[in-house]
Amino acid sequence: MASSDNAAILDRYRNTCVIGAGVIGASWAALFLAHGLEVVINDPQPDIERNVKALLEQAAPTLEALGLPHQGLDARLRFEPDLQRAVAGVDLVQENGPENPEWKQKLWERIEPLVPGHALLLSSSSARPATEQGKLMKDASRLLVGHPFNPPHLIPLVEVVPGERTAAEATADAVAFYEALGKVPRVLKKEIQGFVANRLQRAIMRESCYLVQEGVVTVDELDDIVTSSIGLRWAVNGPFSSFHMGGGPKGLESFFQHLGKNMAKSFKVVPDVDLDEKLQRVIIDQAAASFGQEPIPRMERKRDDAQIAILHALARVRAKD
Ligand SMILES: NC(=O)c1ccc[n+]([C@@H]2O[C@H](COP(=O)([O-])OP(=O)(O)OC[C@H]3O[C@@H](n4cnc5c(N)ncnc54)[C@H](O)[C@@H]3O)[C@@H](O)[C@H]2O)c1
């Protein structure tokens, strides 16, 4: 989309309210501010101002590497603990509060009469679908899930998940908004527990825990195996297009001819993994013996630098296509 279109879309949603500014909300706030939006934070935490400003500082090198403004962002940032005042006149709400369905339902019920009719109501929830969240609203047509990946100011994907009462126009507006922020929004056709990306992560994590439980590999060996094989592959091709190439010139057709039957059989064997306290302790201790010694902010910095390098490299290669 042309940058003038993006500017027009962002202008439409200039006044935003970020509800709940912990890990996810503060990161959304950083991204919104870097794109020139006004942000009101609504969060009862006593240290909220200090915490959000610390996140803005921490996110600055990432925003800079993404080519975004990263200084003086707090000029357009306000903190308003009163919900009614926080959402008055806003064009968009991004909710990132506790993952508690009753809390989210009551929140949207309260917000509905307080915001203008055009306001987009977006929830970052990883688990609570919009249909459930909007149960107490009279009109839930502007409410939907915009589920990011941590940290939202860096990772491109946003899963856009409309509820049963979400208007098609609101879904299109949310997609346009996230695209204008440089995100990669993907709309899910149905609400499903865990959405898509977390279901995939869960399947991998289940198998990872099983392999550690059985003593096949340690935690750091498993991480190494992933980053030097499927992790690298999946930053470029998803599972389906990867196996399409794995099938030779006839792609998935011959892949399934050769491997389909065995794969179908293996799908039926679900390994017995019990992530009880004992296994959790094994994982924590093995992590502590390797990467677990490194302070998390340093790990996060290295993670962000490496992911930015990958994003930039991919953009360069894809520009030649
Ligand atoms: N952490 C992740 O990796 C991740 C990823 C994607 C989506 N999410 C979703 O984002 C949401 C927030 O998750 P998080 O990890 O940032 O949690 P968090 O605990 O870090 O932040 C939650 C924030 O909500 C605030 N809060 C509590 N009560 C509130 C109230 N009444 N009004 C306003 N704010 C209130 C808390 O003070 C806190 O700052 C959840 O719905 C979660 O499912 C999390």
The ligand as a MOL file (V3000), in Angstrom:
LIG
                    3D

  0  0  0     0  0            999 V3000
M  V30 BEGIN CTAB
M  V30 COUNTS 44 48 0 0 0
M  V30 BEGIN ATOM
M  V30 1 N 2.7830 -12.1250 26.7430 0
M  V30 2 C 2.6220 -12.5750 25.5100 0
M  V30 3 O 3.5310 -13.1740 24.9230 0
M  V30 4 C 1.3290 -12.3090 24.7740 0
M  V30 5 C 1.3360 -12.4040 23.3710 0
M  V30 6 C 0.1800 -12.0810 22.6670 0
M  V30 7 C -0.9580 -11.7110 23.3450 0
M  V30 8 N -0.9520 -11.6400 24.7170 0 CHG=1
M  V30 9 C -2.1970 -11.1860 25.3700 0
M  V30 10 O -2.0460 -9.8370 25.7640 0
M  V30 11 C -2.7860 -9.5770 26.9750 0
M  V30 12 C -1.8460 -9.0250 28.0250 0
M  V30 13 O -0.7950 -9.9530 28.2500 0
M  V30 14 P 0.6000 -9.4730 28.8950 0
M  V30 15 O 1.5270 -10.6190 28.7170 0
M  V30 16 O 0.9720 -8.1190 28.3990 0 CHG=-1
M  V30 17 O 0.1840 -9.3890 30.4420 0
M  V30 18 P 0.8240 -8.4640 31.5810 0
M  V30 19 O 0.4560 -9.1020 32.8630 0
M  V30 20 O 2.2650 -8.1880 31.3010 0
M  V30 21 O 0.0260 -7.0820 31.4210 0
M  V30 22 C -1.3140 -6.9290 31.8000 0
M  V30 23 C -1.4940 -5.4970 32.2190 0
M  V30 24 O -2.8670 -5.2690 32.4850 0
M  V30 25 C -2.9400 -4.3540 33.5690 0
M  V30 26 N -4.2520 -4.3770 34.1830 0
M  V30 27 C -4.7100 -5.1540 35.1980 0
M  V30 28 N -5.9650 -4.7900 35.5330 0
M  V30 29 C -6.3150 -3.7760 34.6980 0
M  V30 30 C -7.4690 -2.9680 34.5570 0
M  V30 31 N -8.5420 -3.1610 35.3380 0
M  V30 32 N -7.4740 -2.0100 33.6210 0
M  V30 33 C -6.4070 -1.7990 32.8140 0
M  V30 34 N -5.2600 -2.5330 32.9150 0
M  V30 35 C -5.2350 -3.5110 33.8380 0
M  V30 36 C -1.8240 -4.8180 34.5090 0
M  V30 37 O -1.4620 -3.7940 35.4270 0
M  V30 38 C -0.7150 -5.1460 33.5130 0
M  V30 39 O 0.1340 -4.0380 33.2760 0
M  V30 40 C -3.4400 -10.9000 27.3660 0
M  V30 41 O -4.7590 -10.9290 26.8960 0
M  V30 42 C -2.5860 -11.9480 26.6230 0
M  V30 43 O -3.3010 -13.1110 26.2630 0
M  V30 44 C 0.1730 -11.9030 25.4400 0
M  V30 END ATOM
M  V30 BEGIN BOND
M  V30 1 1 1 2
M  V30 2 2 2 3
M  V30 3 1 2 4
M  V30 4 1 4 5
M  V30 5 2 4 44
M  V30 6 2 5 6
M  V30 7 1 6 7
M  V30 8 2 7 8
M  V30 9 1 8 9
M  V30 10 1 8 44
M  V30 11 1 9 10
M  V30 12 1 9 42
M  V30 13 1 10 11
M  V30 14 1 11 12
M  V30 15 1 11 40
M  V30 16 1 12 13
M  V30 17 1 13 14
M  V30 18 2 14 15
M  V30 19 1 14 16
M  V30 20 1 14 17
M  V30 21 1 17 18
M  V30 22 2 18 19
M  V30 23 1 18 20
M  V30 24 1 18 21
M  V30 25 1 21 22
M  V30 26 1 22 23
M  V30 27 1 23 24
M  V30 28 1 23 38
M  V30 29 1 24 25
M  V30 30 1 25 26
M  V30 31 1 25 36
M  V30 32 1 26 27
M  V30 33 1 26 35
M  V30 34 2 27 28
M  V30 35 1 28 29
M  V30 36 1 29 30
M  V30 37 2 29 35
M  V30 38 1 30 31
M  V30 39 2 30 32
M  V30 40 1 32 33
M  V30 41 2 33 34
M  V30 42 1 34 35
M  V30 43 1 36 37
M  V30 44 1 36 38
M  V30 45 1 38 39
M  V30 46 1 40 41
M  V30 47 1 40 42
M  V30 48 1 42 43
M  V30 END BOND
M  V30 END CTAB
M  END
